[in-house]
Amino acid sequence: MAEGYNQKGTPDPSWWSDQIQAGEHFRRFFAHEDLWPVWRDYYRGNWDKRQLAVSIFFSMLRQLVPRVYFRNPAVSVTPAKPGFLNIAFAQVVNRIDNKMIRQMDLKSAAKDMVQNAFLFGTAFGKLGWGAQYTPSPTGLGTSAPTRKRGDALEYHSHVEENMPWYQSIHPRDVVLPIGLRNIRESRWIAHRVTRPRDDVENDPRFKVEGKLPALEIRATQGLGIQIQTLVEMVEMYEIRDRQTRRVFVIAPNTSGSSQLLLESDDLLSDSDGFNIFPVIFNEDDEVFWGIPDSRHLDPLQREMNELRTQQMKHRRVAVVKLL
């Protein structure tokens, strides 16, 4: 039996949870995850009020992103064989492909990936089919299930039944094996997903035992507002194992361990790799995670802020002396 599975052939949630924790530590160290909030504040312009800052991060990103991503992505299909019929087929396929690209909003996903690759070193895009939270298509159809009263369980406007979709994934939500150098050599990949707990517990695709623990909500901290009732979110990991060609979803439970929510054959990953695709501008020769451009701009940003702030203070002192 493959490592990570019990004697019955089902995934062992505890074993996979350990692998995910090790992979997250691997990512935090080599992707400099502790500095991500600092770089994000640089881009947002969240400066100390006592500083006179120079927005290097913002100006660099606004110049780089439009030059790298496809503003109007499109394909051009040409026939491999001569003949009027082949030309007509190529034109039909060309129009269908370009309409699907626009409907999938591939432009927005590419734009987000370029920005993530610059700020955090590595970006990811995920290809899916049908429902957003169905890891692999089934013979029963690709539409998202509904609640007993017909209420929706999925809300993404660009995800439709029997249609492909492509979304940008933040690098903090992707986990790979510790020590990995190239994603083509990876046995597995995990995608961290957060959803409302009520949706997960009422989703017929998942077998939930007991009550899933809610994540700590931090989005409202620092906003100066108080919300009496917040939507409780839960954390899940969608894992794709190329060794067994299986995909499954695990989630932590209140006891501190993890439970298996879903398991099926992986029909989206193939011999070319996973259905999650990385973009790395600056590759590392020893590890998978890319070197962020932000890592090299950070010292310059700090130095320019310090110089501008000193100039501002000296100017104020000179004005006081003049008066």
N, C-alpha and C positions, 0 to 999 in steps of 0.2 A: 504494500500500500504506500502511496506517495506520502512524503512527509507533510504534515499539516492536516491529515485526515485520520479518522478513527477506523476501527476494524470494519465498520459498516460502509465505509467509503464516503461518509459525509464530512464536511469541513469541521475542524476543531477550532471553535471560536477563540479559546485561550491561546493556542499556538499562534494564530494569526494576529491576535491583539499584541502579542510580544513582538512579532515581526514589524508591525506598524509602529509601535513605540520606538523601536530601534531605528526604523527608517525616518521617523520624525526628528529624532536627535541628529541623525546624519544630515538631514536637510537644514535644520536650524544652524548647525555649525558651519557648513560649507557655503550656504546661501546667505550667511550673515543676517539671519532672520531677526536678531535682536535690534538691528539698525533700521529695519523696514519702517517702523513708525516715524523715525527721525527723517528719513528720506521722503516719506509721504507728506510730512509737515513742511518740508522744504518746497515740495511741488505745490502744496496748497497755499503757501504763503503764511503759515502760522509761525510768526517770528516773535521773539521777545520784544515787548514794547519799548525796551530801552535800547534796542539795536536799530541801526539803519542798514537794512539788508539789501543784497543784490540778488535778484531772482534768477540765478544761473540754471537751476533745475527746470524751472518753468519755461524759460526761453529755449533751452536745449531740446526739451521734449516737444514743444510746439513747432520747432524747426525740423526735428527728426521724423516724427510720426507721419506727417503728410508726405514725406519723401520716400518712405519705406513701404507703407501699406498701399493696397490697391484702392484708389478712390472709387473707381467703378469697375469692380472685378467682372470679367467676362471670359468666355472661352471661344475659340474658333475651331470648328470641326471641319476637317477636309476628308474627302473619300480616299480610301486606300487603293481602290480600283477605279479605272476609268469607266465612263458610261453615264448616260443621263439619269438612270434610275438610282445609281449610287450617289450622284450629286444631290438628287432630291432627298434621299434618306439623310445625307449629311446635313442638309439645311434644316430638316425637321429636328434632328437631334441637337443641332446647334441652338435652335430657338428654345427647345425644351430645357436644355441645360442652363441657358442664360436666364430663363424665367425662374427656374428653381433656385439659382444663385441669388437672385433678387428677393425671392420669397423667403429664403433662409436667412436673409440679412447677413450674408457672409462678410460684407464690408465692415459692419460694426464689430464682428468677432475679430477680424484681422487687425483692426485699429486697437482694440483692447490688448491683443497679444503683443503688438509692437511696444505699447506703453509698459506692459508688465515685464517684457524682456529687458527693456532699458532700466527700469527702476529696480527690479529684483533679480535680474540675471537669467531667469528662465521663464518662459511662458508656455501655456498649454491650450490646445483646442481639442474639443471632444466631438466626435461624430456619432450620431444616434439615429434611430429609426422608430417612428411612431411615438409612443408615450415617453415622456421625459424620464420617469422613474421606473420604467421597465428595462432592466439591464440588457435583455436579449429578446428579440421578437419571438413570438410563439405562433403556433398554428391556429390559435383562437382569435387572432387579429392583433393589431397594434394600437388600438384605441385605449385611452386611459380609462380605468374603471371609475365608477361614480359611487356615491353613498347610496344608502337604501332609498332615500327620497329623491335621488337623481341629482344631488348637489355635486359639483365638481371637486376633484381631489388634486388636479393639476391646473396651473393658471398661466403658463408661459404662452404668449401670443404667437410665437413663431414655431411652436411644436404642434404638428397636426397628424391626424391618423394616416397611416400608410404613406408618409412622406419623410424624407431624411431631414435632419437638422444638424446644425453645427454651432457650438457655443464655446466662448472663451472660458477657461477655468483658471482661477487664481492659483498661483504656485503653492500657497499655504494649504490648498485642498487636495494636493496630489502627493502621494507617498510611494517611494520606490525602495527596493532592498538596500540595506546598509552596505556601503563600499562599492556600489554600482558605478561603472565607468561609462557604459554605453547602454541606452535603453533597448537596443536590439538584442542585448544579452540578458535582459531582465526576465526572470521567470514569472513575476507578477507585478501588478500595478494596482494601487488603491486610490479611489476617488472619495474624498470626504464630502458628505452631503448633509445639510441641515434642513429640516422640515418642521412645520408645526406638529407638535405631539398628537394633537387631535386627528390630524390628517393621517399620520402613520398608523395610529391605533385603529382607525376605521378603514384602512386600505386593505382590500381583500387579497392583494398580492403578498402581503407580509403575514407571517405567523408570529404574533407578539404574545409573549408569555409575561404576565404581570404588568407592571407600570414602568415605562421607560423614564429614566431621570432627565430632567430638563436642564438645558444649558444655562449658564449664568448670562443674563442679558446685560450688555455693556453699551449698547448703542445710545442710550439716553443719558449716560453719565456725562456731566459737564454741560448739558444743554439747559440747565436751570429749570427743568420741568419735572413734574411728578405724575406718573401714570398709575392709576389704581390697579388696573388689570392689564397685564402684558400677555401676549401670545407666547406660550411656552414652546420652545424649540428643542428638538432632539438631534443627536449626532449619530450618523450612520456611515459605514464604510462599504463602498461597492468595490469588491475585489475581483480581479480577472486573473486566473491562473492558466498560463500557457502550457504547463506540464500536463494538466488534466483536461484542458479546454473547458473549464467550468467557470461560471461567474456566480458570485453569491454576495449577500449583504449581511453584515453583522452590526450589532449595536450594543453599547454598554447597558447593563441593567442596574437596578438599585443595589444589588449585592456586591458591586465592584467588578464583576466579571463581564463577559460578553455573551450574547445569544445570537443564534442564527435565525435570520428573518426570512431569507429567500435563497433558493439555489436552483440553477438551471444550466443548460448547455450554453456556451458562449458562441453565438452565431455572428457577432460583430467583429471579433478579432480573427485574423487570418494569418497565413504564412508570412505576410509582410510585417506583421506586428499588431500592436494594440490599436483600438479605436481612439486612443488619446495620443496626440501628436505634439512634440515639444518644439519650441523655437528658442535657439540660443545664439546670441550674437558673439559672445566671447567664451569659447570653450575652455575648460580646464583639462590639463593632460592627465590628471589622476582620478578625478571624480566626475560624476554626471552633471552636477549642478553648475550652471554657468557663472561666470564672474560678472557681477553687476557693473554697469557703467557708473552707477551711483557711488560705488566703492571708491572710484578714482576721482570723482567730482567732489566728494564730501570734504576732503581737506581744503580744496580750493574755495568751496562755498564758505567754510568757516573762516578762512583767512580774509576773503573779500569782505565778509560781514564785519570782521574785526577792524579792518582798515577803514571802512566807511564809518563805522561807529566812532573810531578815534578822531577822524577828520571832523565829524559832527561835533564832538565834545570840544575839540580845540577851537573850532569856529565859534562856539557859544562862549567859551572863555575869552576869546579875543573881543567879542562884542561887549561883554561885561567890562573888560578893561578899558575899551574905548569910551564907554559911557561914564 
